[in-house]
């Protein structure tokens, strides 16, 4: 069994995260486990530990905004394979996750031993998806916007997500410790890269990368 040095787990549900960690630590005894509950925490872990062997990412971690975080991580930290661990188990979510660069997709309902197998497969350089998964045809429109999102710098991406939260330029400038003029300059670059005219269109554009509604029936 491969014993990775570092694995980041990004999930905001403490009970699930701790249960998963408890199980995995017994199998990967020499691994350092790094945790993140929000996107800012994940960003810090990725920057501080860019040599991590794997990222286990919950698509619904606060601030993730659909598949955008997966796309961003794959573009800025391509050396770290990403395995999605999600309550979403539909074919579309799995298909888009793999299309946008995930190395694997583990539904949260997956038995423990199979989770271990999945992680091992990815660490070996393979991909892993549920046995019943059948890939869907690529959505060219979402593929195009994903490539545009991937072209954003880390600061531009952070500002885009703040646009999506409805924050004003003044608020964003205060939070990021820069001038309003700097935010406006970044906004212009973001609009150009996304091929939109304003922040409303930018938010609508990235909403194409939202996760399908979870069916609890």
Secondary structure as the mmCIF struct_conf table of DSSP 4:
data_model
#
loop_
_struct_conf.conf_type_id
_struct_conf.id
_struct_conf.beg_label_comp_id
_struct_conf.beg_label_asym_id
_struct_conf.beg_label_seq_id
_struct_conf.end_label_comp_id
_struct_conf.end_label_asym_id
_struct_conf.end_label_seq_id
BEND BEND1 UNK A 5 UNK A 5
STRN STRN1 UNK A 6 UNK A 10
BEND BEND2 UNK A 12 UNK A 12
HELX_RH_AL_P HELX_RH_AL_P1 UNK A 14 UNK A 27
TURN_TY1_P TURN_TY1_P1 UNK A 29 UNK A 30
HELX_LH_PP_P HELX_LH_PP_P1 UNK A 31 UNK A 31
STRN STRN2 UNK A 32 UNK A 36
BEND BEND3 UNK A 37 UNK A 37
STRN STRN3 UNK A 38 UNK A 38
HELX_RH_AL_P HELX_RH_AL_P2 UNK A 39 UNK A 48
TURN_TY1_P TURN_TY1_P2 UNK A 49 UNK A 51
BEND BEND4 UNK A 53 UNK A 53
STRN STRN4 UNK A 54 UNK A 57
TURN_TY1_P TURN_TY1_P3 UNK A 59 UNK A 60
BEND BEND5 UNK A 61 UNK A 61
STRN STRN5 UNK A 62 UNK A 62
TURN_TY1_P TURN_TY1_P4 UNK A 63 UNK A 63
TURN_TY1_P TURN_TY1_P5 UNK A 65 UNK A 67
HELX_RH_AL_P HELX_RH_AL_P3 UNK A 68 UNK A 76
TURN_TY1_P TURN_TY1_P6 UNK A 78 UNK A 79
BEND BEND6 UNK A 80 UNK A 80
STRN STRN6 UNK A 82 UNK A 86
BEND BEND7 UNK A 87 UNK A 87
HELX_RH_AL_P HELX_RH_AL_P4 UNK A 91 UNK A 99
TURN_TY1_P TURN_TY1_P7 UNK A 100 UNK A 101
BEND BEND8 UNK A 103 UNK A 103
STRN STRN7 UNK A 104 UNK A 107
TURN_TY1_P TURN_TY1_P8 UNK A 108 UNK A 109
BEND BEND9 UNK A 110 UNK A 110
HELX_RH_AL_P HELX_RH_AL_P5 UNK A 112 UNK A 123
TURN_TY1_P TURN_TY1_P9 UNK A 124 UNK A 125
STRN STRN8 UNK A 128 UNK A 128
TURN_TY1_P TURN_TY1_P10 UNK A 131 UNK A 132
HELX_LH_PP_P HELX_LH_PP_P2 UNK A 135 UNK A 138
HELX_RH_AL_P HELX_RH_AL_P6 UNK A 140 UNK A 150
TURN_TY1_P TURN_TY1_P11 UNK A 151 UNK A 151
BEND BEND10 UNK A 152 UNK A 152
HELX_RH_AL_P HELX_RH_AL_P7 UNK A 154 UNK A 164
TURN_TY1_P TURN_TY1_P12 UNK A 165 UNK A 166
HELX_RH_AL_P HELX_RH_AL_P8 UNK A 169 UNK A 176
TURN_TY1_P TURN_TY1_P13 UNK A 177 UNK A 177
BEND BEND11 UNK A 178 UNK A 178
HELX_RH_AL_P HELX_RH_AL_P9 UNK A 180 UNK A 194
TURN_TY1_P TURN_TY1_P14 UNK A 195 UNK A 195
BEND BEND12 UNK A 197 UNK A 198
HELX_RH_AL_P HELX_RH_AL_P10 UNK A 199 UNK A 206
HELX_RH_3T_P HELX_RH_3T_P1 UNK A 207 UNK A 209
HELX_LH_PP_P HELX_LH_PP_P3 UNK A 210 UNK A 214
#
